[in-house]
């Protein structure tokens, strides 16, 4: 992400992704991995049960714009059963699954999203004593997304909690302001654009190193944390459907999406090239350190991922060819699956880090 390339990306024709990504099933190896890390559970209901609603209504924002979410309504008998089971799922996701922990909770709403690949249901759980509420999501399980979630947990500065049962994925809510909404409604004279630019560079680097695609502004959130002297910013992905699926290398770099143009401008207008390289180097080193700490878990995940076919072979071939042109690492040319490519890129980063550390001693 040199400054010249960033500036070129501002005027580059918008890159395109697959209109409808193939959904890949969870194979037995991946399921065994999930069980070993308490990610699998026996759910009282599955995704398809939530499709049995009898009516729905559009959910609009404060400006009467369509949010692509619909509130759904169930028949009286089914509503009682579904709501009770959703509370049990919430208890298992956030606690130990004990029934007594949900007695004072109720399901305030169930919303259905008509946009995207996973068509999620958003569940709002509320505490009847203090009105405090929380969200979680029930989605169609897809191997690509699960690999993306696990890699996020192991290699990013963030943690994400989720559970899987058959064709059903249960995911905790990631708090933050959607990237497009932040630009539209929260950007003002008090925003520290230098800090935000730094975070976008680091986010851009993280996405590429772990091959997470389609990180347009509505697929990530801005997390603001007040510090003693300045506001801190962190960019977090909320969409992991495009974990190593596409063949074009630029689809794994948020800087090349038209929807992220404002963030790209923050970088070009506020950071010099040496600072950009510094932040990229920092992110690569941090990821290498996380690889060392999470070596056992990452090794097990990659072993499963390498044996799984989670993208068309022609896309895997295209991606390894483009990555080789960038890294000039012969190990990349040996790759056959997307899992192989992820491992090769991560090993490249780790080797460079270890070589640098060796020179210090």
C-alpha positions in Angstrom: 0.0 0.0 0.0 2.4 2.7 -1.2 1.1 6.2 -1.5 1.3 6.2 -5.3 -0.8 3.0 -5.5 -3.3 4.4 -3.1 -3.7 7.5 -5.2 -4.1 5.4 -8.4 -6.8 3.4 -6.6 -8.9 6.6 -6.2 -9.4 6.8 -9.9 -9.4 3.1 -10.8 -12.5 1.5 -12.2 -14.5 -0.1 -9.4 -13.7 -3.7 -8.9 -16.4 -6.3 -9.0 -17.0 -9.3 -6.9 -19.2 -12.4 -7.5 -22.9 -11.4 -7.4 -23.8 -14.6 -5.6 -21.1 -16.5 -3.7 -21.4 -20.3 -3.6 -22.3 -21.5 -0.1 -20.0 -24.4 1.0 -21.1 -27.0 3.5 -19.3 -27.8 6.8 -17.4 -31.0 6.3 -16.7 -33.6 9.0 -13.1 -32.3 9.6 -14.2 -28.8 10.1 -17.0 -30.0 12.4 -14.5 -31.9 14.5 -12.3 -28.8 14.8 -15.3 -26.7 15.9 -16.2 -29.3 18.5 -12.7 -29.3 19.9 -12.9 -25.6 20.6 -16.5 -25.5 21.9 -17.8 -23.9 18.7 -20.4 -26.6 18.0 -23.5 -27.2 20.0 -26.9 -28.8 19.8 -29.5 -26.2 19.1 -33.2 -26.5 19.9 -34.0 -24.8 16.6 -32.3 -24.3 13.3 -32.2 -21.5 10.7 -35.1 -22.8 8.7 -37.4 -22.7 11.7 -37.1 -18.9 11.8 -38.5 -18.8 8.2 -41.9 -19.9 9.4 -43.1 -16.3 10.0 -46.6 -15.4 8.9 -46.1 -11.7 8.2 -43.4 -9.1 7.9 -43.0 -5.3 7.6 -40.2 -3.1 6.4 -37.9 -1.5 8.9 -37.0 2.1 8.0 -34.3 4.4 9.5 -35.0 7.8 11.0 -35.0 9.3 7.6 -37.5 6.8 6.2 -34.9 5.0 4.1 -35.1 1.3 3.6 -32.6 -0.6 5.9 -33.0 -3.9 4.0 -34.3 -5.4 7.3 -37.8 -6.7 7.8 -39.5 -7.2 11.1 -41.1 -10.7 11.1 -44.2 -11.9 13.0 -45.0 -15.5 14.0 -48.2 -17.2 14.9 -49.0 -17.2 18.6 -48.1 -20.9 19.2 -44.9 -20.8 17.1 -43.9 -17.5 18.6 -43.9 -18.9 22.1 -41.8 -21.9 21.1 -39.4 -19.9 18.9 -38.8 -17.1 21.4 -38.1 -19.6 24.2 -35.6 -21.5 22.1 -33.9 -18.3 21.0 -33.4 -17.4 24.7 -31.8 -20.8 25.2 -29.5 -20.1 22.2 -28.6 -16.7 23.6 -27.7 -18.3 27.0 -25.5 -20.8 25.3 -23.8 -18.1 23.2 -23.1 -15.8 26.1 -23.0 -18.1 29.1 -23.2 -21.8 30.0 -26.6 -22.4 28.6 -28.4 -22.8 31.9 -32.2 -22.3 31.6 -32.4 -20.3 34.9 -30.2 -17.6 33.4 -32.9 -16.6 30.8 -36.0 -16.4 33.1 -35.9 -12.6 33.2 -35.1 -12.2 29.5 -37.5 -11.9 26.6 -37.3 -11.6 22.8 -38.1 -8.1 21.9 -37.9 -8.5 18.1 -36.9 -10.8 15.3 -35.7 -9.1 12.1 -34.8 -10.7 8.7 -32.3 -9.2 6.3 -33.0 -9.5 2.6 -29.5 -8.3 1.6 -26.3 -10.4 1.3 -25.5 -14.1 1.1 -26.3 -15.3 4.6 -29.8 -13.8 4.9 -29.4 -13.4 8.7 -32.0 -13.1 11.4 -31.3 -10.4 14.0 -32.6 -11.2 17.4 -33.0 -8.5 20.0 -33.0 -9.8 23.6 -34.1 -7.6 26.4 -33.9 -7.7 30.2 -37.3 -7.2 31.7 -36.0 -5.7 34.9 -33.8 -2.9 33.5 -34.6 -2.8 29.7 -31.0 -3.5 28.8 -30.8 -5.2 25.5 -28.4 -7.2 23.3 -28.4 -8.6 19.8 -27.3 -11.8 18.2 -27.7 -13.3 14.7 -28.9 -16.6 13.3 -27.5 -17.3 9.8 -27.1 -20.0 7.2 -23.9 -21.8 8.1 -21.2 -21.5 5.4 -17.7 -23.0 5.6 -16.1 -19.8 4.1 -17.6 -17.6 6.8 -16.7 -20.0 9.6 -13.0 -20.1 8.4 -13.2 -16.3 8.3 -14.5 -16.0 11.8 -11.9 -18.4 13.2 -9.0 -16.6 11.5 -10.4 -13.3 12.9 -10.4 -14.8 16.3 -6.8 -16.1 16.0 -5.0 -13.5 14.0 -6.8 -10.1 14.5 -6.8 -7.8 17.6 -10.5 -8.7 18.0 -12.4 -11.6 19.5 -15.6 -13.0 18.0 -18.0 -15.6 19.6 -20.1 -17.9 17.5 -21.7 -21.4 17.5 -22.6 -23.9 14.8 -25.3 -26.5 14.5 -25.9 -28.4 11.3 -26.8 -25.6 8.7 -27.2 -22.9 11.4 -24.6 -20.3 12.5 -25.2 -18.3 15.6 -23.1 -15.1 15.9 -22.7 -12.5 18.5 -23.3 -8.8 17.6 -20.2 -6.7 16.8 -20.7 -3.2 18.2 -19.7 -0.2 16.2 -20.7 2.4 13.6 -21.0 1.0 10.1 -18.2 2.5 7.9 -20.6 4.2 5.5 -22.8 5.6 8.3 -19.7 7.0 10.1 -18.7 9.0 7.0 -22.3 10.3 6.4 -23.3 11.1 10.0 -20.4 11.1 12.4 -17.5 12.7 10.6 -16.9 16.2 11.9 -14.2 18.8 12.7 -13.4 16.8 15.9 -12.6 13.6 14.0 -8.9 12.8 14.1 -8.4 11.9 10.4 -4.7 11.1 10.9 -5.6 8.3 13.5 -8.4 7.1 11.3 -6.1 7.0 8.3 -3.6 5.0 10.3 -6.2 2.5 11.2 -7.4 2.1 7.6 -3.9 1.3 6.5 -3.6 -1.3 9.2 -7.1 -2.7 8.4 -6.2 -2.9 4.7 -3.0 -4.8 5.6 -4.8 -7.3 7.9 -7.5 -8.0 5.3 -4.9 -8.8 2.6 -2.6 -10.9 4.8 -5.4 -13.2 5.9 -7.2 -12.9 2.5 -10.5 -11.5 3.7 -12.4 -10.0 0.7 -15.3 -7.6 0.1 -14.5 -5.2 2.9 -16.6 -2.3 1.6 -17.6 0.4 4.0 -20.9 -1.2 4.9 -19.1 -4.5 5.8 -17.0 -3.0 8.5 -17.6 -0.9 11.6 -15.7 1.9 13.3 -15.2 1.4 17.0 -14.5 4.5 19.0 -12.7 4.4 22.3 -12.1 7.6 24.3 -8.6 7.7 25.6 -7.1 10.2 28.1 -5.9 12.5 25.4 -7.4 11.5 22.1 -10.2 9.4 20.6 -8.9 6.0 19.5 -10.3 4.3 16.3 -10.5 0.7 15.3 -11.9 -0.8 12.1 -13.6 -4.2 12.5 -15.0 -6.4 9.9 -18.5 -7.6 10.4 -18.8 -9.7 7.2 -16.7 -12.8 6.7 -18.5 -14.4 3.7 -15.7 -13.6 1.3 -12.9 -15.4 3.2 -10.4 -16.4 0.4 -13.1 -16.9 -2.3 -12.3 -14.5 -5.1 -9.4 -14.8 -7.6 -8.4 -11.1 -8.0 -5.8 -10.0 -5.4 -7.2 -6.4 -5.2 -10.5 -7.8 -3.9 -8.7 -8.5 -0.6 -7.5 -4.8 -0.3 -10.3 -2.4 1.0 -8.4 0.5 -0.6 -9.7 -0.5 -4.1 -13.4 -0.4 -3.4 -15.2 2.7 -4.5 -17.3 2.7 -1.3 -14.1 3.3 0.7 -12.9 6.3 -1.3 -13.3 8.7 1.7 -11.1 6.5 3.8 -8.5 6.3 1.0 -8.5 10.1 0.9 -7.8 10.3 4.6 -4.6 8.3 3.9 -3.5 10.3 0.9 -4.2 13.6 2.5 -2.7 12.9 6.0 0.0 10.3 5.8 3.4 10.3 4.1 4.7 7.2 2.5 7.2 6.4 5.3 4.4 6.4 7.8 2.3 4.1 5.6 5.1 1.7 5.4 5.6 1.9 9.2 2.0 1.0 9.9 2.0 -1.9 7.4 5.2 -3.2 9.0 3.7 -3.0 12.4 0.6 -4.9 11.3 2.6 -7.7 9.7 4.7 -8.0 12.9 1.7 -8.1 15.1 0.1 -10.8 13.0 3.3 -12.8 13.1 3.3 -12.6 16.9 -0.3 -13.8 17.0 0.7 -16.7 14.8 3.3 -17.7 17.2 1.0 -17.4 20.2 -1.9 -19.2 18.5 0.4 -21.7 16.6 -1.4 -24.9 17.8 -4.9 -23.7 17.0 -3.9 -22.0 13.7 -2.1 -25.2 12.5 -5.2 -27.3 13.2 -7.4 -24.8 11.4 -5.2 -24.6 8.3 -4.8 -28.3 8.1 -8.6 -28.6 7.8 -8.8 -25.6 5.5 -6.2 -26.9 3.1 -8.2 -30.0 2.5 -11.5 -28.1 1.9 -12.6 -26.9 -1.5 -14.0 -23.5 -0.7 -13.6 -21.7 -4.0 -13.6 -22.7 -7.7 -10.2 -24.0 -8.8 -9.8 -21.3 -11.5 -10.1 -18.7 -8.8 -7.5 -20.4 -6.6 -5.1 -20.6 -9.6 -5.7 -16.9 -10.5 -5.1 -15.8 -6.9 -1.9 -17.8 -6.4 -0.6 -16.4 -9.7 -1.3 -12.8 -8.7 0.1 -13.3 -5.2 3.3 -14.8 -6.6 3.8 -11.8 -8.8 3.6 -9.7 -5.6 5.6 -11.8 -3.1 7.9 -13.7 -5.5 7.7 -16.7 -3.1 7.9 -20.0 -4.9 5.9 -21.7 -2.1 2.9 -19.9 -3.4 3.1 -21.6 -6.8 2.8 -25.0 -5.1 -0.6 -24.1 -3.7 -3.7 -26.0 -4.9 -6.5 -24.8 -2.6 -7.4 -21.5 -1.0 -6.3 -22.9 2.3 -2.9 -23.6 0.8 -2.6 -20.0 -0.3 -3.6 -18.6 3.1 -0.9 -20.8 4.7 1.7 -19.7 2.2 1.0 -16.0 2.7 1.1 -16.3 6.5 4.3 -18.4 6.4 5.9 -15.7 4.3 5.0 -13.1 6.9 6.2 -15.3 9.7 9.6 -16.1 8.0 10.3 -12.4 7.4 9.4 -11.5 11.0 11.7 -14.3 12.4 14.5 -13.3 10.1 14.3 -9.7 11.4 14.2 -10.9 15.0 17.3 -13.1 14.5 19.3 -10.1 13.3 18.6 -8.3 16.6 20.3 -11.0 18.7 
